[in-house]
Amino acid sequence: MSPASTGASAAAADADTRLAPGRPGHRRMSLALLAAGVAAFALLYSTQALLPAVSADFAVSASAASWTVSAATGALALCVLPLSALSERLGRRAVMTGSLVTAVAVGLLVPFAPTLEWLISLRAVQGAALAGLPASAMAYLAEEVRPKALVAAVGLFVAGNSVGGMCGRVVTGWAAQLWGWRAGLAAVGLTAAACVVAYRLLLPAARHFTPSSPEPRAVARTVRAHLSDPLLLRLYAIGALFMTVFGAVYTVIGYRLTEAPFSLPQGVAGSVFLVYLVGTASSAAAGGLVGRAGRRGALYLAAAVTAAGLLLSSAGSLAAVLAGLVLVTAGFFAGHAVASSSVSRTAATGRAQASALYQSAYYLGGSAGGTLGAAAYHAGGWPGTVLLGLAAVLGVVSLTLYGTHSARAARRRGPEGRGGAAGAGRRTPVVAAGGPR
């Protein structure tokens, strides 16, 4: 490259006012979205580690108590798409701030819920409010951060999601052991409030957002197009099925660990969620795995690891149960990373809507997994939950096998057949993206 072209490239980079490492505002933006992710996902799953205590206090079954988790994730799933459209008009920063402030305000009321019905209702409102964060954060980063720095920025936000989900469960577990489950929820609410204050003080103002008013009919056409794409549908279903396994296992694991034969204290059982750190590592490794085995190969491996973890968790020793949780977590995060990061690369247009649909399917899967997993545990103990999880894994394998068969059939038909197969055989490079979160 000539000195003139090098100088021109440098001048163009300097003229780009978007955020990048070393430029003013980048560190503040990174810390702000890290704090936002911690707050949001600590609140979203705040009752999951407390379900045995909630069951005991309200004298209800695991299935009934699980609705305190499922109501939040289900409401989030339903509200992601409309709030993503609202952020196009009001701005990403405004929607994120409104969502977090509302969720924290509700979170400070949750510990005072007089009945299980009130608790479930407040959690549903909280989940609906939190839908504004995933709907807007990725768009904010895409608009405000230079492309070369985008992957690192998204990674830090995803890390905040994982850390928030983990810390929320661990903090509530130990606080509940010392002072009761209501104190655990209050501790998470106050922690989230501090994170939201930090987020609001740190986040730079948006400089590259252009307000728009999406035409409802145009949005509806885009959504219909995505829902008629066979590959996108498979990716949505795979994300939902993986999350069904994860939601089922982590909704009822507290019951298994606090009951005989393990009878662990609430705080120790809540600390099991430190296993999430394994998922963060497997999510980051998913991109390299896809490079070696391809998207479908990576999905097969993730499904196999998840199934192995489910079977191992059925053993009678605590060490085997914990090892099983490690495998389930690693397999889930890898599978979710492959599916979620494939969506935006598969959708040629309307990527925001495509990603929002994936998030809706993903959280609906988590909501269904929590409810069905608790019902299976109530009916058949831990083996019932394992069977549910294995059925979901079988669904992932079946969908992936169908995709493999479709790709081979398209290749046999030649270029025209591949084009007519609505992308059934598409194999796109994948960059790993996060998990729950």
PEKAPE-V783453 format. One record per backbone hydrogen bond with DSSP energy under -1.0 kcal/mol. NH is the residue of the N-H (numbers start at 1). CO is the residue of the C=O. Records with the same first field share a line. If there is no record, write none. Layout:
# PEKAPE-V783453
NH = CO / CO
This chain:
# PEKAPE-V783453
6 = 2
7 = 3
8 = 4
9 = 5
10 = 6
11 = 7
12 = 8
13 = 9
14 = 10
15 = 11
19 = 144
23 = 20
26 = 23
29 = 25
30 = 26
31 = 27
32 = 28
33 = 29
34 = 30
35 = 31
36 = 32
37 = 33
38 = 34
39 = 35
40 = 36
41 = 37
42 = 38
43 = 39
44 = 40
45 = 41
46 = 43
48 = 45
50 = 47
54 = 50
55 = 51
56 = 52
57 = 53
58 = 54
60 = 55
65 = 61
66 = 62
67 = 64
68 = 65
69 = 66
70 = 66
71 = 67
73 = 69
74 = 70
75 = 71
76 = 72
77 = 73
78 = 74
79 = 75
80 = 76
83 = 79
84 = 80
85 = 81
86 = 82
87 = 83
90 = 86
91 = 87
95 = 91
96 = 92
97 = 93
98 = 94
99 = 95
100 = 96
101 = 97
102 = 98
103 = 99
104 = 100
105 = 101
106 = 102
107 = 103
108 = 104
109 = 106
110 = 106
112 = 109
113 = 110
119 = 115
120 = 116
121 = 117
122 = 118
123 = 119
124 = 120
125 = 121
126 = 122
127 = 123
128 = 124
129 = 125
130 = 126
132 = 129
133 = 130
135 = 131
136 = 133
137 = 133
140 = 136
141 = 137
142 = 138
143 = 139
144 = 140
145 = 141
146 = 19
149 = 146
150 = 147
153 = 149
154 = 150
155 = 151
156 = 152
157 = 153
158 = 154
159 = 155
160 = 156
161 = 157
162 = 158
163 = 159
164 = 160
165 = 161
166 = 162
167 = 163
168 = 164
169 = 165
170 = 166
171 = 167
172 = 168
173 = 169
174 = 170
175 = 171
176 = 172
177 = 173
178 = 174
179 = 175
180 = 176
184 = 180
185 = 181
186 = 182
187 = 183
188 = 184
189 = 185
190 = 186
191 = 187
192 = 188
193 = 189
194 = 190
195 = 191
196 = 192
197 = 193
198 = 194
199 = 195
200 = 196
201 = 197
202 = 198
203 = 199
212 = 88
219 = 215
220 = 216
221 = 217
222 = 218
223 = 219
224 = 220
225 = 221
226 = 222
227 = 223
229 = 226
233 = 229
234 = 230
235 = 231
236 = 232
237 = 233
238 = 234
239 = 235
240 = 236
241 = 237
242 = 238
243 = 239
244 = 240
245 = 241
246 = 242
247 = 243
248 = 244
249 = 245
250 = 246
251 = 247
252 = 248
253 = 249
256 = 252
257 = 253
258 = 254
259 = 255
262 = 259
263 = 259
264 = 257
269 = 265
270 = 266
271 = 267
272 = 269
273 = 270
274 = 271
275 = 272
276 = 273
277 = 274
278 = 275
280 = 276
281 = 277
282 = 278
283 = 279
284 = 280
285 = 281
289 = 285
290 = 286
291 = 287
292 = 288
293 = 289
294 = 290
298 = 294
299 = 295
300 = 296
301 = 297
302 = 298
303 = 299
304 = 300
305 = 301
306 = 302
307 = 303
308 = 304
309 = 305
310 = 306
311 = 307
312 = 308
313 = 309
314 = 311
315 = 312
321 = 317
322 = 318
323 = 319
324 = 320
325 = 321
326 = 322
327 = 323
328 = 324
329 = 325
330 = 326
331 = 327
332 = 328
333 = 329
334 = 330
335 = 331
336 = 332
337 = 333
338 = 334
339 = 335
340 = 336
341 = 337
346 = 342
347 = 343
354 = 350
355 = 351
356 = 352
357 = 353
358 = 354
359 = 355
360 = 356
361 = 357
362 = 358
363 = 359
364 = 360
365 = 361
366 = 362
367 = 363
368 = 364
369 = 365
370 = 366
371 = 367
372 = 368
373 = 369
374 = 370
375 = 371
376 = 372
377 = 373
378 = 374
379 = 375
380 = 376
381 = 377
385 = 381
386 = 382
387 = 383
388 = 384
389 = 385
390 = 386
391 = 387
392 = 388
393 = 389
394 = 390
395 = 391
396 = 392
397 = 393
398 = 394
399 = 395
400 = 396
401 = 397
402 = 398
403 = 399
404 = 400
405 = 401
406 = 402
407 = 403
408 = 404
409 = 405
410 = 406
411 = 407
412 = 408
413 = 409
418 = 414
419 = 415
420 = 416
424 = 421
426 = 423
